[in-house]
Amino acid sequence: MHLISDVDLMGKVVQTVLEKSEYERFRKVARNKGLKVKEAAKSAIVHWTKRLTPLDPNDEFFRLKPVDLGDPKLSSKVDEVLYGRRMRR
C-alpha cells in the first residue's frame, strides 16, 4: 500500500494529457523499444532535460589542459584511422 507520503520519498509524479494519436504513437515507440509507457515517459523527460540544460562553464572538463604526446603528426594519424584518408591541413 502506498500512502501519499511515500510519493515524496520515491520522487515526484508528473501527469499530462495527450491526444489519442499522440498517446498511440508514444505507446508504439515504447513497446518497440521494450519499455512500458511509464519507463518511456521518464526516459523522454530525462533525455529532453539533459539536451536542453546548458553546459556548466565551471565543469572540470573545461579546465583540462592540452597534453603533449610527443608526436606532432598524431592528429593527422588519428584522422587517417578515423576517416580512412589523409586530411588536408
ABEGO torsion letter per residue (X at the ends): XBBAAAAAAAEBBBBBBBBAAAAAAAAAAAAAAGBBAAAAAAAAAAAAAAAABBBBAABAAAABBBBBAGBAAAAAAAAAAAAGBBBBX
